Amino acid sequence: MEVKIGVQNAPREIHIESTQTPEEIEKAVAAALSGTEKLLVLTDEQGRKVLIPADRLAYVEIGEPSKHRVGFGAL
């Protein structure tokens, strides 16, 4: 699942490919924004964790699973 995260006062957004379901991501974002959690914690495809302070979240965009690219050229 492709996830784009905007962080306040940061020039670029964070892009990750997560194995979590859209529902799991949405629950994690809701918990972070409601104040029950101080961090938004997501796991990417390689098992690495991405931690973002909840008070710095600008937006979270949950997209479709990305198709794996093959080759060297950009299509």
C-alpha positions, 0 to 999 in steps of 0.5 A, a space after each residue: 500500500 502506498 502511503 504519502 505523509 506530509 509533515 509540518 515545516 518539512 519541505 518534502 513529503 514522506 513516501 513509503 510502501 507498506 504491507 499494512 492494510 488501509 484499515 490498519 493505517 487508518 486506525 494508526 493515524 486516527 489513534 495518533 491524531 486523537 491523542 492516544 498515541 504520541 507517534 504515528 508508527 508505520 512499517 514499510 515493505 522491508 520491515 523498517 518502522 517509520 515514526 512521525 510525531 503526531 503533532 507534526 502530521 499535516 496529512 496522510 494519503 493512503 493510495 492503491 498498492 503500487 505495481 512493481 516497476 521492471 527495467 531501468 527506464 521510467 515509464 
